[in-house]
Amino acid sequence: MTFTSAATLDEALHAVAGGARPVAGGSDLVVGARQGKAPLPEALVAIDRLQELTGIDETSDGVRIGALARHADIEVSPLLTDRYSALADGSALVGSPATRNVGTLGGNVMNGSPAMDTGAPLVVLGAEVELRSPGAARRVAIESLWTGPGKTAAGADELCVAIHLPPPAAGSGSAYVRLEYRRAMEIAVVGAAAHVALAADGTVSECRIALAAVAPTIIRAPLAEQAIVGSSPWLEPLASVAAAASEASRPLSDLR
């Protein structure tokens, strides 16, 4: 196995294009190898020193989260807890404090687990993933990125450099919750994220719901979304919303 520590983004991009696997926190990579789920790749390139991939910053079109942003930073970022709380909720549930201090959002996203705690929040928040390769860059809607458990639409020569979130609508909020068997170091049995915007009269004008660990990829629940739009967000309509979300689910065996 060969190991390279990239000093520049350009160096990292060329290493990835040459077949190297990028690694930063390495939490998923190491665990997978130890459990025999996937052997360590023949070539690794460390990207943890690349400042271009860090930061949680407000931009003209929303918020840019560097691929190396750690879950520990995301869960306490005032910018995210105030306006994108579902993502902060999800990052706060990832692994243990030790895991959250090394695990990165980019690594979590590109790992492609249908049970990831940040996936459903990113879907309801309308996130886009910025992918770079030598000489090219593109943004992919997060819903189009995952193609199956552990699989993405990213090219073999592409590196995730950032996640972009659009500005939230006025009068909106979001949250993420999950069902678990333990309080920590657990993978979601099922997770649900919702983003809701209210009209001036207090009724729901927009709703996005996403579910984790109930299908080969993170999925939307369009019938559940339709069930609440136009209603008041109180308990009475929520029973039909929950039923519609349940209908969209196809629980997994052990692909979580």
C-alpha positions in Angstrom: 0.0 0.0 0.0 1.2 3.5 -0.8 0.4 6.6 1.3 0.7 10.2 0.2 0.0 13.3 2.3 -1.3 16.0 -0.1 0.1 19.5 0.5 -2.2 21.2 -2.0 -5.6 20.6 -3.5 -4.1 20.1 -6.9 -1.8 17.4 -5.6 -4.8 15.7 -4.0 -6.9 15.8 -7.1 -4.1 14.3 -9.3 -3.6 11.5 -6.7 -7.3 10.7 -6.7 -7.4 10.8 -10.5 -4.5 8.3 -10.4 -6.5 5.8 -8.3 -5.7 6.9 -4.7 -8.5 6.8 -2.1 -8.8 10.1 -0.2 -8.7 9.9 3.6 -9.1 12.5 6.3 -10.7 11.4 9.6 -10.6 7.8 8.4 -13.4 6.6 10.8 -15.4 4.7 8.2 -12.3 3.4 6.3 -10.6 2.0 9.3 -13.8 0.4 10.8 -14.7 -1.2 7.5 -11.2 -2.7 7.2 -11.2 -4.0 10.7 -14.7 -5.6 10.3 -13.7 -7.2 7.0 -16.3 -5.3 5.0 -13.8 -3.7 2.7 -10.0 -4.1 2.4 -7.8 -1.1 2.6 -7.1 0.4 -0.8 -3.7 0.0 -2.4 -3.2 3.7 -2.5 -4.3 6.4 0.0 -3.9 10.2 -0.1 -4.3 12.2 3.1 -6.3 15.4 2.6 -6.5 16.5 6.2 -4.1 19.4 5.7 -6.0 21.1 2.9 -7.3 24.4 4.2 -9.4 24.8 1.0 -11.6 22.0 2.3 -12.3 23.5 5.7 -14.7 26.1 7.2 -18.4 26.7 7.7 -19.0 30.0 5.9 -21.9 32.2 4.8 -21.8 33.0 1.1 -23.9 35.0 -1.4 -26.0 31.9 -2.2 -26.3 30.3 1.3 -23.7 28.5 3.3 -20.6 26.6 2.3 -19.4 23.7 4.5 -16.0 22.4 3.7 -15.7 18.7 3.2 -13.3 18.5 6.1 -15.7 20.2 8.5 -15.9 17.9 11.6 -19.2 16.8 13.1 -18.1 18.3 16.4 -17.9 21.7 14.7 -21.1 21.4 12.8 -23.2 20.5 15.9 -22.2 23.7 17.7 -21.9 26.1 14.7 -24.2 29.1 15.5 -24.8 29.5 11.7 -26.0 26.0 11.4 -27.9 25.5 14.8 -29.8 28.7 14.1 -30.8 28.3 10.4 -30.0 24.6 9.5 -30.8 22.9 12.7 -31.6 19.5 11.2 -27.9 19.1 10.1 -26.7 20.1 13.5 -29.1 17.6 15.0 -27.7 14.9 12.8 -24.0 15.6 13.4 -24.6 15.6 17.1 -25.8 11.9 16.8 -22.8 10.6 14.8 -20.8 8.0 16.8 -19.1 9.1 20.0 -17.5 12.5 20.9 -14.2 11.0 19.8 -15.7 10.0 16.4 -17.3 13.5 16.0 -13.9 15.1 16.6 -12.3 13.3 13.7 -15.2 12.4 11.4 -15.9 14.8 8.6 -19.1 15.7 6.8 -17.5 15.1 3.4 -16.5 11.6 4.4 -19.9 10.9 5.8 -21.6 12.0 2.6 -19.3 10.1 0.2 -19.5 6.9 2.3 -23.1 6.7 1.1 -24.6 4.8 4.0 -28.4 4.9 3.8 -28.4 5.1 7.6 -26.1 8.1 7.9 -27.4 10.7 10.3 -26.5 13.7 8.1 -28.0 12.4 4.9 -31.7 13.1 5.6 -31.0 16.6 6.9 -29.0 17.4 3.9 -31.8 16.2 1.6 -34.5 18.3 3.2 -32.2 21.3 3.3 -31.7 21.1 -0.5 -27.9 20.6 -0.3 -25.6 20.3 -3.2 -22.2 18.5 -3.2 -19.3 20.2 -4.9 -17.1 17.7 -6.8 -13.7 18.5 -8.2 -11.3 16.7 -10.6 -8.2 17.9 -12.4 -9.5 20.7 -14.6 -13.2 20.4 -13.8 -15.8 21.2 -11.1 -19.5 20.5 -10.8 -22.3 20.6 -8.2 -24.6 17.6 -7.7 -27.9 17.7 -5.9 -27.5 15.6 -2.8 -30.6 13.4 -3.8 -28.9 12.5 -7.0 -25.5 11.7 -5.5 -26.3 8.4 -3.8 -27.1 5.4 -6.1 -27.1 2.6 -3.6 -25.6 1.5 -0.3 -22.0 2.8 -0.3 -22.3 4.0 -3.9 -22.3 7.5 -5.3 -22.5 9.1 -8.7 -19.1 10.7 -8.3 -16.5 9.9 -10.9 -13.5 7.8 -9.9 -11.4 11.0 -10.4 -13.6 13.3 -8.4 -13.1 14.6 -4.9 -15.8 16.1 -2.7 -14.5 19.6 -1.7 -17.6 21.2 -0.1 -21.3 20.9 0.6 -23.5 23.9 -0.2 -26.8 24.8 1.5 -29.3 27.3 0.0 -30.7 30.1 2.2 -33.7 28.8 4.2 -37.1 30.2 3.4 -38.5 32.9 5.7 -40.6 31.4 8.6 -39.0 27.9 8.2 -37.3 25.4 10.5 -35.9 21.9 10.4 -35.1 19.0 12.7 -33.8 15.4 12.6 -34.7 12.5 14.9 -33.9 8.8 14.9 -35.0 5.6 16.5 -32.1 3.8 18.2 -31.4 0.9 20.6 -28.7 2.7 22.5 -28.1 6.3 23.5 -24.6 6.5 21.8 -22.3 4.7 19.3 -25.4 3.5 17.5 -26.6 3.3 13.9 -30.1 4.5 13.2 -32.8 1.9 13.0 -34.8 4.6 11.2 -34.1 8.4 10.9 -36.4 11.2 9.8 -35.7 14.8 8.9 -38.2 17.5 8.1 -38.0 21.1 6.8 -41.2 23.1 7.2 -42.0 26.7 6.2 -45.1 28.5 7.5 -47.3 31.0 5.6 -48.4 34.3 7.2 -51.6 32.6 8.4 -49.6 29.9 10.2 -50.4 27.1 7.8 -47.7 25.0 6.3 -46.7 26.4 2.9 -43.8 24.1 2.2 -42.6 20.7 3.6 -39.8 18.4 2.8 -39.4 15.0 4.6 -36.6 12.5 4.2 -36.1 9.1 5.7 -32.9 7.2 6.6 -32.3 3.5 7.0 -35.5 2.5 5.3 -34.3 2.0 1.7 -31.1 1.5 -0.2 -30.6 5.3 -0.2 -32.0 8.2 1.7 -35.5 8.8 0.4 -38.1 11.6 0.3 -41.6 10.9 1.4 -43.7 13.0 -1.1 -47.1 11.7 0.1 -46.2 12.7 3.7 -45.1 16.1 2.5 -48.4 16.6 0.6 -50.4 15.5 3.6 -49.3 18.4 5.7 -49.0 21.3 3.2 -51.9 23.7 3.7 -52.7 22.5 7.2 -51.8 23.8 10.6 -48.8 22.0 12.0 -50.5 20.6 15.1 -51.2 17.0 16.2 -54.3 16.3 14.2 -52.8 16.2 10.7 -49.6 14.6 11.9 -51.2 11.1 12.1 -51.8 11.1 8.4 -48.3 12.4 7.7 -46.8 9.6 9.8 -48.9 7.0 8.0 -47.8 8.4 4.6 -44.2 8.3 5.7 -44.5 4.7 6.9 -45.9 3.8 3.5 -42.8 5.2 1.8 -40.5 3.1 4.0 -39.0 -0.3 3.0 -37.0 -1.1 6.1 -33.5 -2.7 5.6 -32.2 -5.9 7.0 -28.5 -5.2 7.7 -27.4 -2.9 4.9 -27.4 0.0 7.4 
